Amino acid sequence: MNEDKRLKNFRKLPVNRQGFLLLELSRRLQGKTLNQLETEEIINLLRYLDLGMVVDLLQCLNEKDSQEIIKKLKEDIKKKVEFLLKFDRKTAAGLMNLDYIEVDKNLTIREVLKKVQEYEKKTKKFPEILVVNKGFLLGELEARSLFTSPNNKIANYIKKVPSVKYNEKEKVVISIFKNNPHNQIVVLDEDKSIIGVIYSDDILKLIKRETGKDLYSFAGLRKEEKIDDSFLIKVKNRYKWLIVNLGTAFLAASVVSLFQPTISKFVLLAIYMPIMAGMGGNAGTQTLVVVVRGLALQKIDSKLARKIVLNEMMTGAVNGIINGSIVALVAIFFNKNPLLGLILGVSMFTNLIIAGLFGTIIPLTMKKLGKDPASSAAVFITTATDISGFFIFLGLATILL
């Protein structure tokens, strides 16, 4: 779809849906669409969004255009937006929302309920209720506590709530959320005063985005690539990884060339070589996807690394026995060659163990070196399984046949 048609279709949407649609697009398309809209059109669609969403979209514009729009916002919203825009969007403060109220621990349920009603009347939103003592965070007051006796002190209902320093990176926020699922996270300033709240829904969106980014990288694609991009954009996004794949394919082919006399003597081996390479590559890729997802969700650390490697190798061993037995039986039944069946079974068993090993240690090593574990690991894993698979299979055939 060309840009003019895309913009025309966008303008046909109800204004209360336009902002939400923009937020579903990539950052590149968000910026491109906003730059094509008139200032008044942007202001109208922003009215239906939460503050955090407004800030997300304004960050796609250059500073001059962003400031022009901010000047035309309502005064109370303008101040909050300006405050939120001060922070790096890839930190805890960049994720936070301002829909909260602070209440003193000595207040009663009745007094807190009054504050909540005042906030709702002003903003049309129910706030996160944070309990403080002399300005310092004690915890939160859950909404259900407001249904208890109005004269009860809220000190009896305080629930602990996780907190994070405003300049901590997104990965730290995800890690804290993992240990406190379904909870909001309070954002604190240098002096430990409250400056915002990160809602669990926003963290889940962040996790989904980060996981999706890793899986795009794992496939050798840029995360911005869309199904309706032109073929030139698609070529630009993909050709480098395909060239790398081509180079590693030549490397695997060079291993096969070492056993040319064996293949010439036993042509039947050529039939099973693609099976050996394909099974090893698929097993390594399965392991890689699991490890990349674990890294993206902050579920893997150095203490677990050894256990994960051994676990994946054991998985490869069991799958190797199952699939090796099947391919061995096929060779014995159709080719009437028990020795070939033995070679295939042993080779499959060994190759799937190697696939589990490399499928784990390659992304973990890249992460340790500070590199993206998803961006190129698939290429190296496929190369490792192809080379090892061919070498073991053809090596055993050279010795035993």
Secondary structure, 3 states (H helix, E strand, C coil): CCHHHHHHHHHHCCHHHHHHHHHHCCHHHHHHHHHHCCHHHHHHHHCCCCHHHHHHHHCCCCHHHHHHHHHCCCHHHHHHHHHHCCCCCCEHHHHCECCEEEEECCCEHHHHHHHHHHHHHHHCCCCEEEEEECCEEEEEECHHHHHCCCCCEHHHHEECCCEEECCCEHHHHHHHHHHCCCCCEEEECCCCCEEEEECHHHHHHHHHHHHHHHHHHHCCCCCCCCCCCCHHHHHHHHHHHHHHHHHHHHHHHHHHHCCHHHHHHCCHHHHHHHHHHHHHHHHHHHHHHHHHHHHHCCCCCHHHHHHHHHHHHHHHHHHHHHHHHHHHHHHHHHHCCHHHHHHHHHHHHHHHHHHHHHHHHHHHHHHHCCCCCCCCHHHHHHHHHHHHHHHHHHHHHHHHC
